[in-house]
Amino acid sequence: MDNVESELKFVFPPEALAAVQAALREDTKEATARRRLVSHYFDTADDYLWRHAVTLRVRQDGQESIQTVKREKPSTLDRDEFEAATEGDAPDLATIRRSPLARFFRKAKVRDHLRRNLDVDVERETSVITLHESELEAALDIGEIRTESRTQRFSELELELKSGERKTLFEFAGALCADAPITLSLISKAERGHLLAKDAWGRAFKGRQPKMTTRMNCAEAFQLVCHACLHDFILNTHALRGDDRVEAVHQGRIALRRLRAALQLFKPIVNDPDYQRLDDELKWIAHVFGEARDLDVFQQDFEAADETGGCPGARQLADRTDAKRDDAHGRVNAAVDSPRLRMLLIDLAAWIEEGSWRADESRWRQPIGRFAGRALKKRLRKFVKSARNLGDLDPEAQHKVRIRAKKLRYMAGFFKSAAKLVSGRKALRSLLERLEQMQNCLGEIHDEQARAEFLLDEARHLPPGADPMIAFAAGRIAQPAVGEDKRLSLALEAYQDVATSDPF
């Protein structure tokens, strides 16, 4: 069977199972079916299929065996899916040769070296929901993922559109999110298992590069970029309570900033009545992550001052600010677990796929290369103009230039995997490097100024009876480091290259 699967996936904590079941029963019209499913996933030793966004699975459902080949699409919602009945628990490559994904299995290294690398064993409850003449299937999965060396329990809910309109799927998902503590997930069982096998699940994840192609129109490119950013953010939320929490906050914040940069780049295409509200909500969660990130950076400086042993009171200062940092991380976790974020994620997914911006096909059907070249060229001109007198700007204005450099770098970076869409590869790489240099140099200057303001505020508001050496340490660490002029000179040097570049 060849089709496009339209599905939303959600995760929830094990203790919320009863609440999720109760919320589903309210809309279920038929009896719930229960069965055990055992799925085996296959790939080569060097993850060839995984690297091409393809998964190969053989699922045993009672006496039946179904082989499925899937491939990701730019959409948050859709995946190419090709199923065929098979026998036993091994792949049947003959049936794959008749599918549109056959090209990924033609190489001998794939045909001859497939191995089972992952097993998923679940107890599934399925129910049918009818809403607005659309039929949905809800699949509640409680089970475990097993790799060669690791096992992990999980709880998921999958909502699949069987017939009808896609907007109905989002409508039902939104109502369910309001009633039960479920959170949208863009992470498949295969990906979770892949990361688990590499001991990378629950660790910070650096953003992936969207794979843009010349065949895409603006809507497809926008969905691809947003999907990548949302995926990166959601994946990093799973590392917020572990040993990697500092880097997870950092990478989660970057994912949110990249997403907001995408919204701004594509604003001429996607600006509609929901645009500003969603951007404001993204700004809210980005601010929560930003507060924690700032304190993480400050704390590293304070602990470094303590480790050198040359700053009396540094240890006490570090202990005091570490408590504030823990509070900030607590606010991050509370925000991630909040109904507000759960609704934001599903609202964003619905808007990205089915927003009213799609009504104007003349805008989003234009080729991405044509739009991106013009949009980035315009952004570059405005940036060059805004930073013209960089050396004479006050600290706040320099900080704004830094933010613009970062946004432009994110925007242009979306096209790094297909540079010919907007420029030559070398020209684009040079621009990105110079923008990063400006961002880093101005960032160090701003961080130093922000740290000094924080420390002086700490010294002014110490509680009665506090060790006076804390104030001493705060004043000492707040002193500017040698080299600000050098950093500004490096930023100005990078700016000159950016101002004379014409990559778009």
N, C-alpha and C positions, 0 to 999 in steps of 0.2 A: 504494500500500500504506500503510495507517494502522497505526501501532503505537507502543509506548513502547520506546525503545532503552535497554537496560541495559548500560552500558559503563564500564570503568575505563581511564584513560589514564596512561601512565608516560613519563618522559623518562630519557635516559641519555647519557653522553658518547660521542662517536664511537669512542673507543678501546675502549669496552666492548662493541662490537657482537658480537665473536666469543663473549664470555662469555654474552651474552643469547641468541644463537643456540644455543649449546650447552645452556643451561638449558632452552630450549623443546624441543629435540630429544628430551630425556629423556621427555617426555610426549606427543609427537606420534605419532599412530597411522597417519597417512597422509602421502604425499609432500607436500612444501612446494610451493605454487603461487606463481609470480612473475609480476608484471605491472606495467606503468606506468600510473599514474593521474594525470590532469591535471584539476584542479578550478578552477572560476572562481566567485568570490563576488560578489554584487551587493548594492548598497544605494543610497540617495539621497546627494546631496552633503552633507546635514546629518545623515547616519547615523540616519535614522528607524528602520529595522529594528533596528539595533544597540541603540538606546536602549530598545527594547521587548523586548530579549533574544531576537530572532528572527534567524536566518541563512538566507539563500537561496543555494543552491549548485547549479551544473550540473557534473557530473563526467563526463569522457570516459574510458571504459574500453575501449580498443581501438576497435571500430566502434560501440559502444553509448554512449548519453548518458542519464544518470539525473539528474533534477532532485530536489533534497531541500530541504524546509523544516523547520527545527528550532526548537524553543523550549525554553529552560531551564525546569526544574521545581525545586521546593524541595530535591529530593533531590540528594545528591552523585553518585548513580549513574545516575539516569534523566533522559531528555530526550524530549519529544514529537518524533516524527519522521514525516514524510509524504513518500513517494517516488512518483515517476511517471516512466515512460519519456518521453523527449522527443527532438527532433531538433536537431542542431547544438550550439552552445555558448551559446545565448541562452535566457533564461527563457521558459517557456510559462505565462502568467498564467491561461489558461483552466483548466488542471488545478489551479492553486492555489485557484481559486474553489470547487472541490468539497472542499476540505480544511477542517478545523475552525479553521485559522489564517487563513482567507480575510479576516477582518475587518481584518487588518493591511495588506491590499493594496487596500482599497476606495477610499482617498483618491486623488484624481487626482495629487497630488504624488508618490505612490509609484508608481502605475501608469505615469505618463508620464515619470518622471525616474530610473528605475533605471539604474545604471551599473555597469560592472565595476570593482571597486576592489581586487581581490586575486586572485592566482593561486597555486596550490599544485601543485607538480610532484614526485611521489614515485615511488620504486621500492618496491613493496610485496611482502613475503613473507607469505603466509597459511598457517596450519596449523590443523588441527582437533584439539581435545583432548576426550577423553571421560573424565569423572570422576564417579563416584557417579550414574550414569544421567543426568548432565547433559552437554550438549554446548556447548563454548566454541570461539570462533574467536579466534586470536591473529593480529594484523596488525602486522607489523614495517615501519615506514615510515622510509626514509632519503630525504631530499629537501630542497627549498628553498621558501621563501615569497617571493613577489615582489610588491612594491607598485610604485606609479608611480616611486618614487625610491630604494627600498631593497630589498636581497635578503638573506636569512638562511638558512643551512643549519640542519637540525634532525634529531634522531633520536628517534623515538617508538615506543612499543609500546601497542597498543590490545587490550584483552581484552573481548570481547563475549559475553554470554550468549545463545546461540541457542535453547536449550531447557533446562528443568530448574529447579533452585532457585537463587535469588540467593546464598545462603550458600556454594554451591559456587564461585561466581566469586571471592568473597573468600578462601576457603580456598586456591584455586590461586594467587591473587595473592600471598598471604602466603608461601607456599612458594617462589614465584619470587623475591620480594624477598630471601629468605634466601640464595638461590643466586647472584643476579646484582645488580649495582649499578644497579638501576632505582628511580626515585623517583616516587611518586604525583604526578600533576599534575591540577589542576582547570582548566587553561587550554587552551582549544580552539585549533586552528589558526587559526580565524577571529579569536579574540581576540588571539592573538599577532600576526597580520597587522595587525589594527586598531591595536594599540599601536605596531607597527613603523612603520606609515605616519605616525603622529603623532610619531615619534621619542621614544616613551615606553617602549619595551621596554628592560629593563635599568636602569630608573630607579625610584626609590622611589615607592610607590603608597599614597595615603591611603585608608583603609578605606571601603568602599562601604556604603550604607544598605540593609539587608534590606527588601524590599517586602512587608510583612505585610498580610494582608487579613482581613476579618471572617469569611470562609468557612473559614478554616483551623482545624483542631483542634490540640491541643498538640504532637502528633508532627510535623505538617507545619511548624509554626512553629519548633520546636526544630531540625529538619533544615535549614530555611532559614537560620537564624541561624548554625548551625555551618558550613554550606557557605560562607557569606559570609566568616566569620572565617578558615577554612582557606584559602580562595581568596586572601585578602589576605596571609596569611602566606607561602604558597607563591610568590606573585608577587613579593614583596619579597626572597625568597631569591635571585632572579635578578639583583638589583642589589647584592649584598653585596661583590662584587669590583671594582666600578666606582667612578667618581668620586662616585657618590651613596651610598657605603657608610654614611656616618654617618646619613643620613635613613632609609636602608633598615633599619638596625638599630632605629632608633626606631619606624618604622611596623610592622616585624615584631614587635617587642615589644608594641606596642599590640594587634595582631591576636591574639596569644597571650593577653593579659590579657582582651580582650573574649571570647575563647572560654572561658576559665576562668570569667568572670562568667556566661556563658550556662549553663554546667554547674551553677553554684551556684543560679541562678534557677530552672532546671528540675529541680533535684534531687528535689523531691517526685514528679516524673513519671518520671525516668530512673535513679533510684538502684537499682543492681543490683550483683551481685558484681564486675563489672568497673569500676565507676564510680571507686572510689578509686585503683586502679592507674593508670588512664588520666590522672586528674587529677594524680597524683604525677609521671607522666612529662611532662606539660605544665608542671608546676612546674619540673622539671629544665631543659628547654630555655628556658623563660622566664628562669631564673636566669642561664644562659649569655649570653643577649642582654642581660640587665640589667647584668651586669658591664661589658660593652663600652659600653653606653649611659652608665653613670655616668662612665666615663673620658672619653667623648666630651664630656660636659658640663663636667667638670673642665678638660679641655684647652682648651676655648673660653675659660674664665676665665683660664687661665695665659697663653694667647697674647694675650688682650686686655690683660693687665697688662704684657706685653712691648711691645706696640705703643704704649702710652702713653709709654713711655720713662722712667717715674718709679720703676721698681722694679728696682734692680740685682740680677742673678742670675735674673730671670724667664725669660730666654731659655734658660739652662742648665736651669732647672727644667722648662720646657716640653719641651725635647728629651728629658729623662730620662723624663717621664711619657708622652711620645708613643711611646716604645719600648714601654712597658707597655700602652698602648692598642693598638698594633699586635699585641702578643701576644694581647690579649683578642679582637680581631677575628679573629685566626687560630684561636682556640678556637671562635668562632662558626662559621666556615667548616668547621672539622673536625667540629663537631657536626651541621651541616646535611648534610654528606657521609657521615655515619656510618650503619652498619647500624641502630643504635639508633633514629635518627630515621626512617629508611625504614620500619622495622617499626611505629613509633608511628603514622605517618600512615595506613598501611593498617589497623592495628588500630582507630584512631579511626573511619575511614570505615566499616569493617565494623560497629562498635558503634553508630554513629549510625543506620545503616540497618537493621541486623538484630540489634541487641543484645537480650539477654534481658529488658530493661525493656519490650519490646513485648508480652510475654506478658499483661500486665495491661491489657486494652483499656479497662477502665472508667476508668483514669487518663488515658491519652493521647488518648482520643477526645473528651474534654470540649472545648468551644470555648475557643480561646486567650484571648478577651476576658475570660471569666469567671475563668479561672485567673490571668491576668496581673494583673487588677485586685486580686484578693485578695493575691497574692504580693508585689506591689510596695507595696501599702499596709502590709503587715506589715514589709517591709524598711525602709520609710520610718520607721515608728514606732520600730523598733529603732535606727536611725541617730540619730534625734532624741534618744533617751534616752542613747545612748553619748557624744554630743557636748554634753550639757547643761552641763557645767562646762569647756568648751573652754579658756577663758582661764586656768584654774588647773591644767590638766594639764601633766605633765612632757613633755619633747620626744618621748620614745618613745610616750607615749599620744596626743599630738597627731598623730604620724605615723600611728598606727593609724586615727585619725579620718579623716585624709586618704585612706588606702587605702579605707576604707568609703565615703567620698564618691565616689571614682572608680568603685568597683564599682556603686554605685547609679546613677550617671550612665550607665554603660555599659548596665546592665540596662534602665533606663527609655528610653534612647536607641534601643534596638532597635525601639521602637514609634513612633518619630518620624514615619515615613511614613504611619502609620495611627493617629493619636493618639486617634481616637474609640473605639478598642478599650479604652483605659484612662482617658481623660480628654478634656477639651477641648484643642485644639491650643495655645492661648495659655497655659493653666495648665501644660502639660507643658514648653513652651519656657522658661517662667520658672523652673521647678524645675531644668531642665538648666543654665541659665545660672548660677543661684546655686550649684549643686553644683560647677560648673566654677570659679567664683570661689573657693570654699573650697579646692578641690583645688590651684589655682595658688598661692594665698597660703601655705597650709601647705606646699606643695611647695617654694617658694622658701626658706622657713625651714629645712626639712629638708635641702635641697641645700647650704645654707650650712653647716649643722652637719656634714654628711657630708664636705664639702670640707675643713673645718678638721681633722677627725679624720684624713683621708687625708694632708694636708700635714704634720701633726705627726708622723705615723708615718714619712713620707718623711724628715723632718729627723732623726729618731732613728736611722734605719738607712742613712744615707749611707755609702758605702764609704770606707775610709781613703784620704786624698789627694784627696777630692772638693773641689771649689771651695766654700769656706765661704759664699760669697754665695748658694748654692742654699738653704742653711738659712735665711739672712736673708730671701730672697724667700718661702720657704714660710711663715715666721712672719708676714710682713707680709700676704700674701694671705689667710692664715687668719683675720685679724681680721674680726669681724662687720661687715657693712655697716650704715650708718645706715638705719633704717626698719623694723626687725623689729616694733616695737610697732604701726606703721601697718599692716603686713601682717596682723598678728593682729587688729587692729581691723576690717579689711575682711572677714576670715574670720568674725568674730563677727557682723558686720552681715549677711552672707549667711546665716549659720546662723539668725538670727532669722526671716528670710523663709522658709527651708526649714521651720522648726519650726511656722510658722503656716499652711503650705500644706496643701491637701487635694486634690491633683489626681487621686487614684485612687478 
